Amino acid sequence: MHTSMRFNPELGLYAWLDTVAYILDCELSNVRKDEAAWKVYFDAGKRPVEAILERKRVASE
């Protein structure tokens, strides 16, 4: 079974945030509280998984 998720950026920021919440297995409201910070990654064209990993890396520094 192939478990990687693909995201189509043409669906927009809110669909991208939904994908982030799904991957993190958390409530969408938790992700949307920090929408401005996530939007930076969306605007840079990062996939949700890349954005999550980068945020975790930055937080651990």
Backbone atoms as SQL, in Angstrom:
CREATE TABLE atoms (id INTEGER PRIMARY KEY, chain TEXT, resi INTEGER, resn TEXT, atom TEXT, x REAL, y REAL, z REAL);
INSERT INTO atoms VALUES
  (1, 'A', 1, 'MET', 'N', 0.836, -1.186, 0.000),
  (2, 'A', 1, 'MET', 'CA', 0.000, 0.000, 0.000),
  (3, 'A', 1, 'MET', 'C', 0.877, 1.245, 0.000),
  (4, 'A', 2, 'HIS', 'N', 0.547, 2.179, -0.839),
  (5, 'A', 2, 'HIS', 'CA', 1.295, 3.423, -0.952),
  (6, 'A', 2, 'HIS', 'C', 0.698, 4.429, 0.023),
  (7, 'A', 3, 'THR', 'N', 1.495, 4.921, 0.962),
  (8, 'A', 3, 'THR', 'CA', 0.935, 5.763, 2.020),
  (9, 'A', 3, 'THR', 'C', 1.289, 7.232, 1.910),
  (10, 'A', 4, 'SER', 'N', 2.061, 7.639, 0.906),
  (11, 'A', 4, 'SER', 'CA', 2.409, 9.052, 0.812),
  (12, 'A', 4, 'SER', 'C', 1.214, 9.848, 0.300),
  (13, 'A', 5, 'MET', 'N', 1.121, 11.083, 0.744),
  (14, 'A', 5, 'MET', 'CA', 0.024, 11.934, 0.314),
  (15, 'A', 5, 'MET', 'C', 0.523, 12.923, -0.718),
  (16, 'A', 6, 'ARG', 'N', -0.291, 13.184, -1.686),
  (17, 'A', 6, 'ARG', 'CA', 0.025, 14.194, -2.684),
  (18, 'A', 6, 'ARG', 'C', -0.945, 15.348, -2.470),
  (19, 'A', 7, 'PHE', 'N', -0.453, 16.553, -2.747),
  (20, 'A', 7, 'PHE', 'CA', -1.299, 17.722, -2.557),
  (21, 'A', 7, 'PHE', 'C', -1.265, 18.564, -3.808),
  (22, 'A', 8, 'ASN', 'N', -2.398, 19.009, -4.249),
  (23, 'A', 8, 'ASN', 'CA', -2.512, 19.879, -5.412),
  (24, 'A', 8, 'ASN', 'C', -2.624, 21.318, -4.908),
  (25, 'A', 9, 'PRO', 'N', -1.581, 22.168, -5.116),
  (26, 'A', 9, 'PRO', 'CA', -1.617, 23.537, -4.597),
  (27, 'A', 9, 'PRO', 'C', -2.713, 24.398, -5.218),
  (28, 'A', 10, 'GLU', 'N', -3.254, 23.963, -6.340),
  (29, 'A', 10, 'GLU', 'CA', -4.328, 24.729, -6.965),
  (30, 'A', 10, 'GLU', 'C', -5.599, 24.714, -6.118),
  (31, 'A', 11, 'LEU', 'N', -5.670, 23.801, -5.162),
  (32, 'A', 11, 'LEU', 'CA', -6.837, 23.731, -4.282),
  (33, 'A', 11, 'LEU', 'C', -6.839, 24.858, -3.257),
  (34, 'A', 12, 'GLY', 'N', -5.690, 25.492, -3.035),
  (35, 'A', 12, 'GLY', 'CA', -5.621, 26.651, -2.154),
  (36, 'A', 12, 'GLY', 'C', -5.087, 26.368, -0.762),
  (37, 'A', 13, 'LEU', 'N', -4.925, 27.455, -0.015),
  (38, 'A', 13, 'LEU', 'CA', -4.331, 27.398, 1.314),
  (39, 'A', 13, 'LEU', 'C', -5.138, 26.541, 2.283),
  (40, 'A', 14, 'TYR', 'N', -6.456, 26.670, 2.282),
  (41, 'A', 14, 'TYR', 'CA', -7.243, 25.963, 3.298),
  (42, 'A', 14, 'TYR', 'C', -7.222, 24.455, 3.085),
  (43, 'A', 15, 'ALA', 'N', -7.201, 24.025, 1.853),
  (44, 'A', 15, 'ALA', 'CA', -7.055, 22.590, 1.586),
  (45, 'A', 15, 'ALA', 'C', -5.659, 22.122, 2.001),
  (46, 'A', 16, 'TRP', 'N', -4.658, 22.963, 1.809),
  (47, 'A', 16, 'TRP', 'CA', -3.283, 22.654, 2.216),
  (48, 'A', 16, 'TRP', 'C', -3.218, 22.524, 3.741),
  (49, 'A', 17, 'LEU', 'N', -3.866, 23.453, 4.451),
  (50, 'A', 17, 'LEU', 'CA', -3.905, 23.383, 5.915),
  (51, 'A', 17, 'LEU', 'C', -4.645, 22.134, 6.388),
  (52, 'A', 18, 'ASP', 'N', -5.702, 21.755, 5.685),
  (53, 'A', 18, 'ASP', 'CA', -6.417, 20.513, 6.013),
  (54, 'A', 18, 'ASP', 'C', -5.475, 19.320, 5.913),
  (55, 'A', 19, 'THR', 'N', -4.628, 19.333, 4.883),
  (56, 'A', 19, 'THR', 'CA', -3.672, 18.245, 4.691),
  (57, 'A', 19, 'THR', 'C', -2.647, 18.221, 5.815),
  (58, 'A', 20, 'VAL', 'N', -2.181, 19.391, 6.232),
  (59, 'A', 20, 'VAL', 'CA', -1.229, 19.483, 7.346),
  (60, 'A', 20, 'VAL', 'C', -1.861, 18.895, 8.609),
  (61, 'A', 21, 'ALA', 'N', -3.088, 19.285, 8.895),
  (62, 'A', 21, 'ALA', 'CA', -3.779, 18.776, 10.090),
  (63, 'A', 21, 'ALA', 'C', -3.947, 17.257, 10.010),
  (64, 'A', 22, 'TYR', 'N', -4.265, 16.753, 8.837),
  (65, 'A', 22, 'TYR', 'CA', -4.433, 15.314, 8.664),
  (66, 'A', 22, 'TYR', 'C', -3.118, 14.579, 8.941),
  (67, 'A', 23, 'ILE', 'N', -2.026, 15.092, 8.377),
  (68, 'A', 23, 'ILE', 'CA', -0.722, 14.461, 8.563),
  (69, 'A', 23, 'ILE', 'C', -0.308, 14.499, 10.030),
  (70, 'A', 24, 'LEU', 'N', -0.544, 15.633, 10.686),
  (71, 'A', 24, 'LEU', 'CA', -0.186, 15.775, 12.096),
  (72, 'A', 24, 'LEU', 'C', -1.160, 15.046, 13.019),
  (73, 'A', 25, 'ASP', 'N', -2.278, 14.602, 12.464),
  (74, 'A', 25, 'ASP', 'CA', -3.324, 13.935, 13.225),
  (75, 'A', 25, 'ASP', 'C', -3.784, 14.814, 14.388),
  (76, 'A', 26, 'CYS', 'N', -4.130, 16.051, 14.037),
  (77, 'A', 26, 'CYS', 'CA', -4.605, 16.998, 15.049),
  (78, 'A', 26, 'CYS', 'C', -5.840, 17.718, 14.512),
  (79, 'A', 27, 'GLU', 'N', -6.454, 18.467, 15.372),
  (80, 'A', 27, 'GLU', 'CA', -7.635, 19.235, 14.989),
  (81, 'A', 27, 'GLU', 'C', -7.240, 20.340, 14.003),
  (82, 'A', 28, 'LEU', 'N', -8.070, 20.546, 13.006),
  (83, 'A', 28, 'LEU', 'CA', -7.823, 21.596, 12.023),
  (84, 'A', 28, 'LEU', 'C', -7.741, 22.965, 12.692),
  (85, 'A', 29, 'SER', 'N', -8.519, 23.177, 13.735),
  (86, 'A', 29, 'SER', 'CA', -8.510, 24.463, 14.426),
  (87, 'A', 29, 'SER', 'C', -7.134, 24.779, 15.009),
  (88, 'A', 30, 'ASN', 'N', -6.399, 23.745, 15.437),
  (89, 'A', 30, 'ASN', 'CA', -5.044, 23.959, 15.963),
  (90, 'A', 30, 'ASN', 'C', -4.099, 24.454, 14.880),
  (91, 'A', 31, 'VAL', 'N', -4.247, 23.932, 13.685),
  (92, 'A', 31, 'VAL', 'CA', -3.398, 24.353, 12.572),
  (93, 'A', 31, 'VAL', 'C', -3.800, 25.752, 12.115),
  (94, 'A', 32, 'ARG', 'N', -5.100, 26.003, 12.038),
  (95, 'A', 32, 'ARG', 'CA', -5.567, 27.311, 11.557),
  (96, 'A', 32, 'ARG', 'C', -5.247, 28.448, 12.537),
  (97, 'A', 33, 'LYS', 'N', -5.050, 28.130, 13.824),
  (98, 'A', 33, 'LYS', 'CA', -4.652, 29.170, 14.785),
  (99, 'A', 33, 'LYS', 'C', -3.320, 29.781, 14.388),
  (100, 'A', 34, 'ASP', 'N', -2.488, 28.991, 13.757),
  (101, 'A', 34, 'ASP', 'CA', -1.155, 29.420, 13.360),
  (102, 'A', 34, 'ASP', 'C', -1.067, 29.582, 11.833),
  (103, 'A', 35, 'GLU', 'N', -2.183, 29.973, 11.232),
  (104, 'A', 35, 'GLU', 'CA', -2.293, 30.059, 9.780),
  (105, 'A', 35, 'GLU', 'C', -1.220, 30.942, 9.143),
  (106, 'A', 36, 'ALA', 'N', -0.930, 32.081, 9.735),
  (107, 'A', 36, 'ALA', 'CA', 0.057, 33.000, 9.155),
  (108, 'A', 36, 'ALA', 'C', 1.436, 32.351, 9.045),
  (109, 'A', 37, 'ALA', 'N', 1.812, 31.597, 10.059),
  (110, 'A', 37, 'ALA', 'CA', 3.119, 30.923, 10.028),
  (111, 'A', 37, 'ALA', 'C', 3.138, 29.814, 8.976),
  (112, 'A', 38, 'TRP', 'N', 2.032, 29.085, 8.838),
  (113, 'A', 38, 'TRP', 'CA', 1.969, 28.025, 7.832),
  (114, 'A', 38, 'TRP', 'C', 1.935, 28.605, 6.423),
  (115, 'A', 39, 'LYS', 'N', 1.296, 29.763, 6.267),
  (116, 'A', 39, 'LYS', 'CA', 1.147, 30.378, 4.942),
  (117, 'A', 39, 'LYS', 'C', 2.494, 30.672, 4.294),
  (118, 'A', 40, 'VAL', 'N', 3.510, 30.944, 5.088),
  (119, 'A', 40, 'VAL', 'CA', 4.856, 31.188, 4.563),
  (120, 'A', 40, 'VAL', 'C', 5.330, 29.967, 3.770),
  (121, 'A', 41, 'TYR', 'N', 5.093, 28.792, 4.294),
  (122, 'A', 41, 'TYR', 'CA', 5.504, 27.560, 3.618),
  (123, 'A', 41, 'TYR', 'C', 4.656, 27.305, 2.377),
  (124, 'A', 42, 'PHE', 'N', 3.360, 27.582, 2.472),
  (125, 'A', 42, 'PHE', 'CA', 2.463, 27.417, 1.328),
  (126, 'A', 42, 'PHE', 'C', 2.890, 28.351, 0.201),
  (127, 'A', 43, 'ASP', 'N', 3.155, 29.608, 0.540),
  (128, 'A', 43, 'ASP', 'CA', 3.560, 30.596, -0.472),
  (129, 'A', 43, 'ASP', 'C', 4.898, 30.241, -1.117),
  (130, 'A', 44, 'ALA', 'N', 5.751, 29.547, -0.368),
  (131, 'A', 44, 'ALA', 'CA', 7.054, 29.131, -0.905),
  (132, 'A', 44, 'ALA', 'C', 6.935, 27.877, -1.777),
  (133, 'A', 45, 'GLY', 'N', 5.734, 27.319, -1.863),
  (134, 'A', 45, 'GLY', 'CA', 5.513, 26.151, -2.704),
  (135, 'A', 45, 'GLY', 'C', 5.925, 24.837, -2.072),
  (136, 'A', 46, 'LYS', 'N', 6.053, 24.837, -0.753),
  (137, 'A', 46, 'LYS', 'CA', 6.446, 23.603, -0.047),
  (138, 'A', 46, 'LYS', 'C', 5.255, 22.665, 0.072),
  (139, 'A', 47, 'ARG', 'N', 5.545, 21.388, -0.015),
  (140, 'A', 47, 'ARG', 'CA', 4.526, 20.386, 0.251),
  (141, 'A', 47, 'ARG', 'C', 4.282, 20.365, 1.756),
  (142, 'A', 48, 'PRO', 'N', 3.086, 19.935, 2.184),
  (143, 'A', 48, 'PRO', 'CA', 2.790, 19.900, 3.618),
  (144, 'A', 48, 'PRO', 'C', 3.831, 19.136, 4.442),
  (145, 'A', 49, 'VAL', 'N', 4.288, 18.004, 3.954),
  (146, 'A', 49, 'VAL', 'CA', 5.272, 17.219, 4.702),
  (147, 'A', 49, 'VAL', 'C', 6.579, 18.003, 4.863),
  (148, 'A', 50, 'GLU', 'N', 7.006, 18.669, 3.805),
  (149, 'A', 50, 'GLU', 'CA', 8.230, 19.473, 3.872),
  (150, 'A', 50, 'GLU', 'C', 8.082, 20.599, 4.887),
  (151, 'A', 51, 'ALA', 'N', 6.917, 21.234, 4.892),
  (152, 'A', 51, 'ALA', 'CA', 6.665, 22.327, 5.829),
  (153, 'A', 51, 'ALA', 'C', 6.687, 21.838, 7.275),
  (154, 'A', 52, 'ILE', 'N', 6.073, 20.697, 7.518),
  (155, 'A', 52, 'ILE', 'CA', 6.047, 20.131, 8.873),
  (156, 'A', 52, 'ILE', 'C', 7.462, 19.834, 9.342),
  (157, 'A', 53, 'LEU', 'N', 8.236, 19.179, 8.494),
  (158, 'A', 53, 'LEU', 'CA', 9.614, 18.830, 8.869),
  (159, 'A', 53, 'LEU', 'C', 10.465, 20.072, 9.113),
  (160, 'A', 54, 'GLU', 'N', 10.284, 21.093, 8.278),
  (161, 'A', 54, 'GLU', 'CA', 11.062, 22.319, 8.460),
  (162, 'A', 54, 'GLU', 'C', 10.676, 23.030, 9.761),
  (163, 'A', 55, 'ARG', 'N', 9.389, 23.080, 10.060),
  (164, 'A', 55, 'ARG', 'CA', 8.962, 23.711, 11.324),
  (165, 'A', 55, 'ARG', 'C', 9.507, 22.964, 12.531),
  (166, 'A', 56, 'LYS', 'N', 9.506, 21.637, 12.467),
  (167, 'A', 56, 'LYS', 'CA', 10.052, 20.852, 13.580),
  (168, 'A', 56, 'LYS', 'C', 11.542, 21.090, 13.711),
  (169, 'A', 57, 'ARG', 'N', 12.253, 21.192, 12.596),
  (170, 'A', 57, 'ARG', 'CA', 13.689, 21.430, 12.626),
  (171, 'A', 57, 'ARG', 'C', 13.980, 22.808, 13.232),
  (172, 'A', 58, 'VAL', 'N', 13.260, 23.819, 12.822),
  (173, 'A', 58, 'VAL', 'CA', 13.447, 25.181, 13.336),
  (174, 'A', 58, 'VAL', 'C', 13.117, 25.234, 14.829),
  (175, 'A', 59, 'ALA', 'N', 12.062, 24.562, 15.233),
  (176, 'A', 59, 'ALA', 'CA', 11.660, 24.566, 16.645),
  (177, 'A', 59, 'ALA', 'C', 12.691, 23.886, 17.542),
  (178, 'A', 60, 'SER', 'N', 13.412, 22.926, 17.000),
  (179, 'A', 60, 'SER', 'CA', 14.379, 22.195, 17.817),
  (180, 'A', 60, 'SER', 'C', 15.716, 22.905, 17.906),
  (181, 'A', 61, 'GLU', 'N', 15.915, 23.932, 17.109),
  (182, 'A', 61, 'GLU', 'CA', 17.201, 24.679, 17.154),
  (183, 'A', 61, 'GLU', 'C', 17.241, 25.655, 18.303);
